[in-house]
Amino acid sequence: MIKKTYSAKFKTELVLEAIREEEHIGEIAAGSGINPNMLRNWKKEFLEKAPDVFDKSRREKDLINKEREMEAEREELLKTIGQLTIERDWLKKKSIEAFGSDYEKRFNRKPS
């Protein structure tokens, strides 16, 4: 069974319609082809997170934390690249020692 995904815009439109209470959730869900419980869950999540829209300090903290995580990941990737470069250079040196400077041609490899 393939899990269907819905866009944020679609969810928001339905939740706002449900909040207006002009129609029952079941009617809104049926008209949109979704399960009423799914719409209830979206509405609950929407209302729980609504205060965050106006909480600038929390958004800024979340952004700072995200930036820190990305920087840590970047540093880890750079460290890995450095290690791989050292290993490649070592292997190249040992290949030249073992097979001669033309080892790449002998093994049909393009020089790097």
Secondary structure as UniProt FT lines:
FT   HELIX           8..20
FT   HELIX           25..32
FT   HELIX           36..54
FT   HELIX           56..99
FT   TURN            101..102
FT   HELIX           103..106
FT   TURN            107..108
//
